């Protein structure tokens, strides 16, 4: 049974653990930490325990210790392999619903960078959950149509050009877009349809902790006994309550009980830290974070349509439609096939076995990824006549059809190795036969990235083009290039 209502807090808890915990467990014992009597309060005590854990304790629960892991997971979920280009150079990965956006469900949203003001709505209609979609409208920073600008310059009409530029308003260039993708157990990268898998992995990781339960019970019982003992005191200042502890800190506790209350509070806090660290270890052992990685490799398709409405001075109207498909390996679908599972509930129980198999390790080392895209665009005819002048400018209507394939994989090392050899291959073809300003073209790119040490890579590439002008400063059908790349830590 799908537990979609349970999944959001489950993943938020896991994300919180990933940002706050290290990969080792706390020692069961610690020296006295909160020992300054009246000067201490529970919040200060908790902070001192945290400082001890981070700086003097047996483990490092620091953000710096886990930041690379968190950043790496985010990169896997939201970006594709470096160096692979499709069409105009986009990454082979185009996640329609990034993991965190799917969790938070941010909709509607708006962007306000410069002139690109826009509004976006996601999944706002009555369609079933399996269909993920969003619609947006955006101001594209209106300006005088560039070919018209060039033509005015060539005609020595700079003054008229300046006048026209002043007439362009912010609403003269609008973009209307809609995108659709399928999100289910078999396709898409939203975690929602996989609630049973993540719920099962988390459930196996969160187990009763006797030390935490005993420490919490001991602390609460101690406070209850003190409150009971002092409730009949004639002086209200001597009557202890839990509310006074929260408001006044440890100085609200009778002096004869203060030290033992502080010690009990320390034990409760340390037990809580140890419990969270244990959950972190259990999540790793169960493959929770590995499941997120495999989710980012799931097959995914998306369809995006865009209409650009422009006023006369801003240019001709345009519309385009793009279909994209991408898949990486290994993925959750492959995990189901290899384990013989028909659903995520079954996979949760067999997932750790799948991860340790030889074929899975080999595939994860290579991390191959394939993508395909097909785009069609159409631009309307454009005619402009300058008032009180013989100047006019026009362009014919144009259509184009572009297709692209990309494939990339690592040739050495393991996912934990930052210095690995990689190959990326991409092929594109653009049919622009109806555009008089362009020619049909085909491009084939192959790039080998070889590590030479200390984050430095040697990049060797070959380019084949059906027309030499699309290869850059070369005059042959096949060209080669080489260069050095440097990757900063965590990138």
C-alpha positions as CSV (number, residue, x, y, z in Angstrom):
1,X,0.0,0.0,0.0
2,X,1.3,3.4,-0.9
3,X,2.1,5.7,2.0
4,X,2.3,9.0,0.3
5,X,1.2,10.9,3.4
6,X,4.0,9.4,5.4
7,X,6.7,10.0,2.8
8,X,7.2,13.7,3.2
9,X,8.2,13.6,6.9
10,X,10.2,10.4,6.2
11,X,12.3,12.1,3.6
12,X,12.6,15.4,5.6
13,X,13.9,13.4,8.6
14,X,16.4,11.6,6.4
15,X,17.5,14.9,4.8
16,X,17.9,16.3,8.3
17,X,20.0,13.4,9.4
18,X,22.1,13.6,6.3
19,X,22.9,17.3,7.0
20,X,23.6,16.8,10.7
21,X,25.2,13.5,11.4
22,X,28.5,11.8,10.7
23,X,29.2,8.3,9.7
24,X,30.4,7.1,13.1
25,X,28.7,6.5,16.4
26,X,29.0,8.4,19.7
27,X,30.7,6.7,22.5
28,X,28.4,5.6,25.3
29,X,30.3,7.6,27.9
30,X,31.4,11.3,28.1
31,X,32.9,13.5,30.8
32,X,30.8,15.9,32.8
33,X,30.1,18.8,30.5
34,X,27.4,21.1,32.0
35,X,28.9,21.8,35.4
36,X,28.5,25.5,35.9
37,X,25.4,25.4,38.1
38,X,23.3,28.5,38.1
39,X,25.0,29.9,35.0
40,X,23.7,27.0,32.9
41,X,20.3,26.4,31.3
42,X,19.1,23.5,29.2
43,X,19.8,25.3,25.9
44,X,23.3,26.2,27.0
45,X,23.9,22.6,28.2
46,X,22.7,21.2,24.9
47,X,25.0,23.6,23.0
48,X,28.0,22.6,25.1
49,X,27.2,18.9,24.4
50,X,27.1,19.7,20.7
51,X,30.4,21.5,21.0
52,X,32.0,18.6,22.8
53,X,30.8,16.2,20.2
54,X,32.1,18.4,17.4
55,X,35.5,19.3,19.0
56,X,36.5,16.8,21.7
57,X,34.2,13.8,21.4
58,X,34.8,10.5,19.7
59,X,33.0,11.6,16.5
60,X,32.7,14.7,14.3
61,X,29.1,15.6,13.8
62,X,30.1,18.7,11.8
63,X,28.6,20.1,8.7
64,X,31.9,20.0,6.9
65,X,32.2,16.3,7.5
66,X,28.9,15.5,5.6
67,X,28.8,18.5,3.2
68,X,30.6,16.6,0.4
69,X,28.1,13.7,0.7
70,X,25.1,15.9,0.7
71,X,26.4,18.0,-2.2
72,X,27.3,14.8,-4.2
73,X,23.8,13.4,-3.7
74,X,22.2,16.7,-4.8
75,X,24.4,16.7,-7.9
76,X,23.5,13.2,-8.8
77,X,19.8,14.1,-8.5
78,X,19.8,17.3,-10.4
79,X,22.6,17.4,-13.0
80,X,24.0,15.1,-15.7
81,X,27.5,13.9,-16.4
82,X,29.9,16.7,-17.2
83,X,31.1,17.2,-20.7
84,X,28.1,15.7,-22.5
85,X,26.3,18.1,-24.8
86,X,23.1,17.9,-26.7
87,X,22.1,20.4,-29.3
88,X,23.1,23.8,-27.9
89,X,25.2,22.3,-25.1
90,X,22.6,21.4,-22.5
91,X,23.5,18.6,-20.0
92,X,22.2,15.1,-20.8
93,X,20.2,15.3,-17.6
94,X,17.1,17.5,-17.5
95,X,15.3,16.5,-14.4
96,X,11.7,17.6,-14.6
97,X,11.1,17.4,-10.9
98,X,14.3,17.7,-8.8
99,X,14.3,15.8,-5.6
100,X,14.0,18.7,-3.1
101,X,11.5,20.5,-5.2
102,X,9.4,17.3,-5.3
103,X,9.6,17.0,-1.5
104,X,8.8,20.6,-0.8
105,X,6.1,20.9,-3.5
106,X,6.8,24.6,-4.1
107,X,4.0,25.9,-6.3
108,X,3.3,28.5,-7.4
109,X,6.7,30.1,-7.7
110,X,8.0,33.3,-9.2
111,X,11.4,34.5,-10.5
112,X,12.5,38.1,-10.3
113,X,16.0,38.1,-11.8
114,X,16.5,41.2,-13.9
115,X,13.8,41.5,-16.6
116,X,13.0,37.8,-16.4
117,X,10.0,38.2,-14.2
118,X,7.7,35.2,-14.3
119,X,5.1,33.1,-12.6
120,X,4.9,29.3,-12.5
121,X,2.2,26.8,-11.4
122,X,2.7,23.1,-10.9
123,X,0.2,20.3,-10.8
124,X,-2.7,22.6,-10.2
125,X,-5.5,20.8,-12.1
126,X,-7.5,17.6,-11.8
127,X,-5.1,15.3,-13.7
128,X,-4.0,12.2,-11.9
129,X,-0.8,12.2,-9.8
130,X,1.0,10.1,-12.4
131,X,1.0,13.1,-14.7
132,X,3.4,15.9,-13.5
133,X,3.0,19.2,-15.3
134,X,3.7,22.9,-14.9
135,X,2.7,26.0,-16.7
136,X,4.5,29.3,-16.7
137,X,4.5,32.8,-18.1
138,X,7.6,35.0,-18.2
139,X,8.8,38.4,-19.3
140,X,11.9,37.8,-21.4
141,X,13.5,41.3,-21.1
142,X,12.0,43.0,-24.1
143,X,14.4,44.8,-26.5
144,X,14.5,45.8,-30.2
145,X,14.6,42.8,-32.5
146,X,18.3,42.2,-33.1
147,X,18.2,41.6,-36.9
148,X,16.2,44.8,-37.2
149,X,18.8,46.6,-35.1
150,X,21.5,45.4,-37.4
151,X,19.6,46.5,-40.5
152,X,19.0,50.0,-39.1
153,X,22.8,50.3,-38.3
154,X,23.7,49.2,-41.9
155,X,21.2,51.9,-43.2
156,X,22.9,54.6,-41.0
157,X,19.6,55.1,-39.1
158,X,21.1,55.2,-35.6
159,X,18.8,58.0,-34.4
160,X,15.7,56.2,-35.6
161,X,17.0,53.1,-33.9
162,X,17.4,54.8,-30.6
163,X,13.8,56.1,-30.9
164,X,12.5,52.7,-31.5
165,X,14.5,51.2,-28.6
166,X,12.8,53.7,-26.3
167,X,9.4,52.6,-27.5
168,X,9.9,48.9,-26.5
169,X,8.1,48.1,-23.2
170,X,8.6,45.3,-20.7
171,X,5.5,43.4,-21.9
172,X,6.5,43.3,-25.6
173,X,8.2,39.9,-25.2
174,X,6.3,37.2,-23.4
175,X,6.9,33.5,-23.1
176,X,4.1,30.9,-22.3
177,X,5.3,27.4,-21.5
178,X,3.9,24.1,-20.4
179,X,5.8,20.9,-19.6
180,X,4.5,17.4,-19.0
181,X,6.2,14.4,-17.6
182,X,5.1,11.0,-16.3
183,X,5.9,10.1,-12.7
184,X,5.3,6.5,-11.6
185,X,7.2,3.5,-10.3
186,X,8.5,2.8,-13.8
187,X,9.3,6.3,-15.1
188,X,10.2,9.7,-13.7
189,X,12.4,10.8,-10.8
190,X,9.9,12.0,-8.2
191,X,10.2,10.1,-4.9
192,X,6.5,10.1,-4.3
193,X,5.6,7.0,-6.3
194,X,8.4,5.1,-4.4
195,X,7.0,5.9,-1.0
196,X,6.9,2.1,-0.1
197,X,10.6,1.7,-0.9
198,X,11.8,4.6,1.1
199,X,9.4,4.0,3.9
200,X,10.6,0.4,4.1
201,X,14.3,1.3,4.1
202,X,13.7,4.0,6.8
203,X,11.5,1.7,8.9
204,X,14.4,-0.9,8.9
205,X,16.8,1.9,10.0
206,X,14.8,3.4,12.9
207,X,14.8,0.9,15.8
208,X,14.0,1.3,19.5
209,X,16.9,2.7,21.5
210,X,16.9,1.4,25.0
211,X,19.6,3.9,26.2
212,X,17.7,6.9,24.9
213,X,14.4,5.7,26.4
214,X,15.9,4.9,29.8
215,X,17.7,8.3,29.9
216,X,14.6,10.2,29.0
217,X,12.5,8.3,31.5
218,X,15.1,8.9,34.3
219,X,15.3,12.6,33.6
220,X,11.5,13.1,33.5
221,X,11.0,11.0,36.6
222,X,13.6,13.0,38.5
223,X,11.8,16.3,37.5
224,X,8.5,14.9,38.5
225,X,9.8,13.7,41.9
226,X,11.3,17.2,42.6
227,X,8.1,18.9,41.7
228,X,6.1,16.6,43.9
229,X,8.4,17.1,46.9
230,X,8.4,20.9,46.6
231,X,4.8,21.6,45.6
232,X,3.7,22.1,49.2
233,X,6.5,24.5,50.1
234,X,5.2,27.7,51.7
235,X,7.5,29.8,49.6
236,X,6.4,29.9,46.0
237,X,10.0,30.5,44.9
238,X,10.9,27.1,46.2
239,X,8.2,25.2,44.3
240,X,9.7,23.6,41.2
241,X,7.8,23.0,38.0
242,X,8.8,22.0,34.4
243,X,7.7,25.4,33.2
244,X,10.2,27.1,35.5
245,X,13.0,24.9,34.2
246,X,12.1,26.0,30.6
247,X,11.9,29.6,31.6
248,X,14.7,30.0,34.1
249,X,17.1,27.2,33.3
250,X,18.8,25.0,35.9
251,X,18.8,27.7,38.5
252,X,15.1,26.9,39.0
253,X,16.1,23.5,40.3
254,X,16.6,23.3,44.1
255,X,20.4,23.6,44.9
256,X,20.5,20.1,46.4
257,X,19.2,18.5,43.2
258,X,20.8,20.7,40.6
259,X,24.0,18.7,39.9
260,X,22.2,15.4,39.5
261,X,19.6,17.0,37.2
262,X,22.3,18.4,35.0
263,X,24.0,15.0,34.8
264,X,20.7,13.3,33.9
265,X,20.1,16.0,31.2
266,X,23.6,15.4,29.8
267,X,22.9,11.6,29.6
268,X,19.6,12.2,27.8
269,X,21.2,14.6,25.3
270,X,24.1,12.3,24.6
271,X,21.8,9.3,24.2
272,X,19.7,11.3,21.7
273,X,22.9,12.1,19.7
274,X,23.9,8.5,19.8
275,X,20.5,7.4,18.6
276,X,20.6,9.7,15.6
277,X,24.1,8.6,14.7
278,X,22.9,5.0,14.8
279,X,20.0,5.8,12.5
280,X,22.4,7.5,10.1
281,X,24.6,4.3,10.0
282,X,21.5,2.1,9.6
283,X,20.3,4.3,6.7
284,X,23.6,3.8,4.9
285,X,23.6,0.1,5.6
286,X,20.0,-0.3,4.3
287,X,20.9,1.6,1.1
288,X,18.6,4.6,1.7
289,X,21.0,7.0,0.0
290,X,21.9,4.5,-2.7
291,X,18.2,4.4,-3.5
292,X,18.2,8.1,-4.0
293,X,21.1,7.7,-6.5
294,X,19.3,5.0,-8.4
295,X,16.1,7.1,-8.5
296,X,18.1,9.8,-10.3
297,X,18.9,7.2,-13.0
298,X,15.3,6.1,-13.6
299,X,14.0,6.4,-17.2
300,X,12.4,9.8,-17.7
301,X,10.6,11.5,-20.5
302,X,9.2,15.0,-20.8
303,X,7.4,17.1,-23.3
304,X,7.9,20.9,-23.3
305,X,5.9,23.4,-25.5
306,X,6.6,27.1,-25.6
307,X,5.0,30.0,-27.4
308,X,6.8,33.4,-27.6
309,X,4.5,36.3,-28.2
310,X,6.3,39.5,-29.3
311,X,5.2,43.0,-30.2
312,X,6.2,44.3,-33.6
313,X,9.4,46.0,-32.5
314,X,10.5,43.0,-30.4
315,X,10.4,40.5,-33.3
316,X,8.3,37.8,-34.8
317,X,6.2,35.3,-32.8
318,X,7.8,31.8,-32.3
319,X,6.8,28.5,-30.9
320,X,8.6,25.3,-30.3
321,X,8.1,21.8,-28.9
322,X,10.7,19.4,-27.4
323,X,10.5,15.8,-26.5
324,X,13.3,14.5,-24.2
325,X,14.1,11.0,-22.9
326,X,16.9,10.0,-20.5
327,X,18.0,7.0,-18.6
328,X,21.0,6.0,-16.5
329,X,22.2,2.8,-15.0
330,X,21.8,1.2,-12.5
331,X,18.2,2.4,-11.7
332,X,15.3,1.3,-9.6
333,X,13.7,-0.5,-12.5
334,X,16.8,-2.5,-13.0
335,X,16.9,-3.3,-9.3
336,X,13.3,-4.7,-9.5
337,X,14.2,-6.9,-12.5
338,X,17.3,-8.2,-10.9
339,X,15.7,-9.0,-7.6
340,X,12.5,-10.4,-9.2
341,X,10.3,-7.9,-7.5
342,X,7.1,-6.5,-9.0
343,X,6.7,-3.6,-6.6
344,X,8.7,-1.3,-4.2
345,X,7.5,-3.1,-1.0
346,X,9.3,-6.2,-2.2
347,X,12.4,-4.3,-3.4
348,X,12.8,-2.7,0.1
349,X,13.5,-6.1,1.6
350,X,16.0,-7.2,-1.1
351,X,17.6,-3.8,-1.9
352,X,20.8,-4.4,0.1
353,X,21.3,-7.7,-1.7
354,X,21.0,-6.0,-5.1
355,X,23.6,-3.3,-4.1
356,X,26.3,-5.8,-3.2
357,X,26.0,-7.9,-6.3
358,X,29.0,-7.9,-8.7
359,X,27.0,-6.8,-11.7
360,X,25.5,-3.8,-9.7
361,X,28.9,-2.7,-8.5
362,X,30.3,-2.9,-12.1
363,X,27.4,-0.9,-13.5
364,X,27.7,1.8,-10.7
365,X,31.4,2.1,-11.4
366,X,30.7,3.0,-15.0
367,X,27.4,4.9,-14.3
368,X,26.4,5.1,-18.0
369,X,23.8,7.6,-19.1
370,X,21.9,8.0,-22.4
371,X,19.7,10.8,-23.6
372,X,17.7,11.6,-26.7
373,X,15.9,14.8,-27.7
374,X,13.8,16.0,-30.6
375,X,12.8,19.6,-31.1
376,X,10.6,21.4,-33.6
377,X,10.4,25.1,-33.9
378,X,8.6,27.6,-36.1
379,X,9.1,31.3,-36.5
380,X,6.5,33.6,-38.1
381,X,7.2,35.9,-41.1
382,X,8.4,39.3,-40.0
383,X,7.7,42.6,-41.7
384,X,8.5,46.1,-40.5
385,X,8.3,49.5,-42.2
386,X,9.8,52.5,-40.6
387,X,7.2,55.4,-40.5
388,X,8.0,58.4,-42.6
389,X,10.8,56.6,-44.3
390,X,11.5,54.3,-47.2
391,X,13.3,51.8,-44.9
392,X,11.7,48.4,-44.4
393,X,12.9,45.1,-43.2
394,X,11.4,41.6,-43.5
395,X,12.3,37.9,-43.0
396,X,10.5,34.8,-44.2
397,X,8.9,32.3,-41.9
398,X,11.2,29.5,-40.9
399,X,11.0,26.0,-39.5
400,X,13.6,23.8,-38.0
401,X,13.8,20.2,-36.7
402,X,16.7,19.2,-34.4
403,X,17.5,15.8,-33.0
404,X,20.3,14.7,-30.6
405,X,21.7,11.6,-28.9
406,X,24.2,11.5,-26.0
407,X,26.0,8.8,-24.2
408,X,28.6,9.0,-21.4
409,X,30.2,6.7,-18.9
410,X,33.2,6.4,-16.6
411,X,36.1,4.1,-17.7
412,X,37.9,3.8,-14.4
413,X,37.5,4.0,-10.6
414,X,34.5,3.8,-8.3
415,X,31.9,6.5,-7.4
416,X,33.9,7.5,-4.4
417,X,36.9,8.3,-6.5
418,X,37.0,12.0,-7.7
419,X,39.7,11.3,-10.3
420,X,38.2,9.0,-12.9
421,X,38.6,8.7,-16.7
422,X,35.4,9.4,-18.6
423,X,34.2,9.3,-22.2
424,X,31.2,11.3,-23.6
425,X,29.8,11.1,-27.1
426,X,27.1,13.3,-28.6
427,X,25.5,13.5,-32.1
428,X,23.1,16.2,-33.3
429,X,21.5,17.1,-36.6
430,X,19.6,20.2,-37.4
431,X,17.3,20.6,-40.5
432,X,16.8,24.3,-41.1
433,X,16.2,24.0,-44.9
434,X,13.4,26.7,-44.7
435,X,15.6,29.3,-43.1
436,X,17.6,31.2,-45.8
437,X,20.1,32.4,-43.2
438,X,21.1,28.9,-42.1
439,X,22.2,25.5,-43.5
440,X,21.4,22.0,-42.5
441,X,24.2,20.7,-40.3
442,X,25.3,17.6,-38.4
443,X,27.8,17.3,-35.6
444,X,29.5,14.4,-33.9
445,X,31.5,15.1,-30.7
446,X,33.7,12.7,-28.7
447,X,35.5,13.7,-25.5
448,X,37.8,11.7,-23.4
449,X,38.6,13.2,-19.9
450,X,41.7,11.7,-18.3
451,X,42.8,12.5,-14.7
452,X,46.4,13.7,-14.3
453,X,46.2,14.2,-10.6
454,X,45.1,16.7,-7.9
455,X,41.8,17.5,-9.5
456,X,43.4,18.2,-12.9
457,X,42.1,16.5,-16.0
458,X,43.3,16.3,-19.6
459,X,40.4,16.7,-22.0
460,X,40.9,15.3,-25.5
461,X,38.1,15.8,-28.0
462,X,37.3,15.0,-31.7
463,X,34.7,16.8,-33.7
464,X,33.2,15.7,-37.1
465,X,30.9,18.1,-38.9
466,X,29.0,17.8,-42.2
467,X,29.9,21.5,-42.8
468,X,33.3,22.9,-41.9
469,X,32.0,26.2,-40.6
470,X,30.4,24.5,-37.7
471,X,33.7,23.2,-36.3
472,X,35.2,26.5,-35.5
473,X,38.6,27.6,-36.9
474,X,39.1,24.5,-39.1
475,X,38.7,23.7,-42.7
476,X,38.5,19.9,-42.6
477,X,35.7,17.6,-41.9
478,X,37.4,16.1,-38.8
479,X,39.2,18.1,-36.2
480,X,40.7,17.4,-32.7
481,X,41.3,19.5,-29.7
482,X,42.9,19.1,-26.2
483,X,42.9,21.1,-23.0
484,X,43.3,21.0,-19.3
485,X,40.4,21.1,-16.8
486,X,40.5,21.7,-13.1
487,X,37.7,20.6,-10.8
488,X,37.4,22.2,-7.4
489,X,36.7,20.1,-4.4
490,X,33.1,18.9,-4.3
491,X,32.3,19.8,-7.9
